[in-house]
């Protein structure tokens, strides 16, 4: 059986804010829509499912991120996840210049959780809290050819 990762989906409070953040980092919006109907209810097991969605893609065309803002039912606020909690808790991106990426994130009010780390002189990396509390990892490879 062949298998391929299509995208990572993340529910957000404000889809426009999240799209702005991720497009400023370099992703491209490849589609936006509002979804509802029986098929949507069945797919995600929510009666009356109605959401705004945006599909974004990395410049290399391999990574996709689907953002969705619920119109109905109401979104449920939860405490932001911590890096050691079980379950999905972050999305990671390779960047050419971590300082530039952090400057972009800062313009959105998003800053490293603690600081920028150096992993064995191979990567400079950090976790930051993005829109809607999403943990975003940014990593710059230091051993580029």
Residue pairs with C-beta under 8 A, 6 or more apart in sequence:
6 64
7 55
7 64
7 65
7 66
8 64
8 65
8 66
8 88
8 91
9 65
9 66
9 67
9 68
10 18
10 65
10 66
10 67
10 68
10 91
10 132
10 134
11 67
11 68
11 69
11 70
11 75
11 132
12 18
12 67
12 68
12 69
12 131
12 132
12 134
13 69
13 75
13 131
13 132
14 69
14 131
14 132
15 52
15 53
15 54
15 67
15 68
15 69
17 108
17 131
17 132
18 54
18 67
18 69
18 130
18 131
18 132
18 134
19 29
19 54
19 56
19 67
20 108
21 105
21 108
21 110
21 130
21 131
22 56
22 65
22 67
23 29
23 56
24 104
24 107
24 108
25 93
25 95
25 101
25 104
25 105
26 58
26 59
26 95
27 56
27 57
27 58
27 59
27 65
28 56
28 57
28 59
29 54
29 55
29 56
30 55
30 56
30 57
30 64
31 53
31 54
31 55
32 52
32 53
32 54
32 55
33 52
33 53
34 50
34 51
34 52
34 53
34 71
35 49
35 50
35 51
35 53
36 48
36 49
36 50
36 51
36 71
36 72
40 46
40 49
40 50
40 51
41 47
41 48
41 49
43 49
46 73
47 73
48 72
48 73
49 70
49 72
49 73
50 70
50 71
50 72
51 68
51 69
51 70
51 71
52 68
52 69
52 71
53 66
53 67
53 68
53 69
54 66
54 67
54 68
55 64
55 65
55 66
56 64
56 65
56 66
56 67
57 63
57 64
57 65
58 64
58 93
63 93
65 91
69 75
80 129
80 133
80 135
81 87
81 89
81 133
81 135
82 89
83 89
83 90
83 113
83 127
83 135
89 135
90 127
90 134
90 135
90 136
90 137
91 134
91 135
91 136
91 137
92 136
92 137
92 138
92 139
93 101
93 136
93 137
93 138
93 139
94 139
94 140
94 141
95 101
95 138
95 139
95 140
96 140
97 140
98 116
98 124
98 125
98 126
98 138
98 139
98 140
101 138
101 140
102 111
102 112
102 116
102 126
102 128
102 138
105 111
105 128
105 130
105 136
105 138
108 130
108 131
110 128
110 129
110 130
110 131
110 136
111 128
111 129
112 126
112 127
112 128
113 126
113 127
113 128
113 129
113 135
114 126
114 127
115 126
116 124
116 125
116 126
117 124
117 125
117 126
118 124
118 142
119 125
121 142
121 143
122 141
122 142
122 143
123 139
123 140
123 141
123 142
124 139
124 140
124 142
125 137
125 138
125 139
125 140
126 137
126 138
127 135
127 136
127 137
128 135
128 136
128 138
129 135
129 136
130 136
